[in-house]
């Protein structure tokens, strides 16, 4: 399993983690900048918990996936809100995903490498 070692050594995100990175980053930009308006209107903030979103019915669409990932990542940390700059979020997001990717057995693919429940921004 040379590939996992290579990905981790060079700090390259796997395709699974790249998907999460871009999904969360695009959602953050849409909500922070309020553009494009038709997509922004699909996100509903929770009235009870600051910076959390009400997830729509489970499906494979962007809004559900982004809200679900965002809420999972905020469970462990509240260092990020929508006043955070996009550059800071990018750095924290990549760092968090790399930490998850490097966890588990270092030279094999493993479900721990894909940050299902142990992420924090």
C-alpha positions in Angstrom: 0.0 0.0 0.0 2.6 2.4 -1.2 -0.1 4.9 -2.3 -1.3 5.8 1.2 2.2 6.4 2.4 2.8 8.6 -0.6 -0.4 10.6 -0.1 0.4 11.2 3.5 4.1 12.0 2.9 3.3 14.6 0.3 0.2 15.9 2.1 -2.1 15.1 -0.8 -5.8 14.5 0.1 -7.5 11.4 -1.2 -10.4 11.8 -3.6 -12.9 11.1 -0.7 -11.3 13.9 1.4 -11.1 16.2 -1.6 -14.9 15.8 -2.0 -15.4 16.8 1.6 -13.0 19.7 1.4 -14.7 21.2 -1.7 -18.2 20.5 -0.4 -17.5 22.3 2.9 -15.6 25.1 1.3 -18.3 25.9 -1.3 -21.0 25.7 1.3 -19.0 28.1 3.5 -18.5 30.6 0.6 -22.2 30.4 -0.4 -23.4 31.1 3.1 -20.7 33.7 4.0 -21.1 35.7 0.8 -24.8 35.1 0.2 -24.2 34.2 -3.4 -25.6 32.7 -5.5 -28.9 33.6 -3.9 -31.0 30.7 -5.2 -28.5 28.2 -3.6 -28.1 30.4 -0.5 -31.8 30.2 0.1 -31.6 26.4 0.2 -29.5 26.5 3.4 -31.5 26.9 6.7 -29.7 27.9 9.8 -30.7 26.3 13.1 -32.6 28.7 15.3 -31.3 26.9 18.4 -27.7 26.3 17.7 -25.4 29.0 16.3 -23.5 28.1 13.1 -25.4 24.8 12.6 -27.8 24.0 9.8 -31.1 22.1 9.6 -30.4 19.2 7.3 -33.0 18.4 4.7 -34.2 14.9 4.0 -31.2 12.5 3.5 -30.2 12.3 -0.1 -27.1 12.6 -2.3 -27.7 16.3 -3.2 -25.2 19.0 -2.4 -27.3 20.9 0.3 -27.9 17.8 2.4 -24.2 16.6 2.1 -22.8 20.0 2.9 -25.1 20.6 5.9 -24.5 17.1 7.3 -20.7 17.4 6.9 -20.7 20.9 8.4 -22.7 19.9 11.5 -20.5 16.8 12.0 -17.4 19.0 12.0 -18.8 21.6 14.4 -19.8 18.9 17.0 -16.2 18.8 18.1 -15.2 22.4 17.8 -16.6 25.9 17.6 -13.5 27.7 16.4 -15.1 28.4 13.0 -18.0 30.6 12.3 -19.1 32.7 9.3 -16.9 35.6 10.3 -13.8 33.4 9.7 -12.0 34.3 6.6 -12.1 31.9 3.6 -8.3 31.5 3.7 -8.3 30.5 7.4 -11.1 28.0 6.8 -9.2 26.5 3.9 -6.1 26.0 6.1 -8.1 24.5 9.0 -10.1 22.3 6.7 -7.1 20.8 4.9 -5.3 20.4 8.2 -8.3 18.6 9.8 -8.7 16.3 6.8 -5.0 15.5 6.7 -5.0 14.6 10.4 -7.9 12.2 9.8 -6.3 10.8 6.7 -3.1 10.0 8.6 -4.9 8.3 11.4 -5.3 4.5 11.5 -2.8 2.2 10.0 -0.2 4.4 8.2 0.4 2.2 5.1 -3.1 0.9 4.4 -6.5 2.3 3.4 -8.8 2.3 6.4 -12.2 3.8 7.2 -10.5 6.0 9.8 -8.6 7.7 6.9 -11.9 9.2 5.7 -13.1 11.2 8.7 -16.6 9.9 9.1 -17.1 10.9 12.7 -13.9 12.3 14.0 -13.4 15.6 12.4 -13.2 19.1 14.0 -12.6 22.5 12.4 
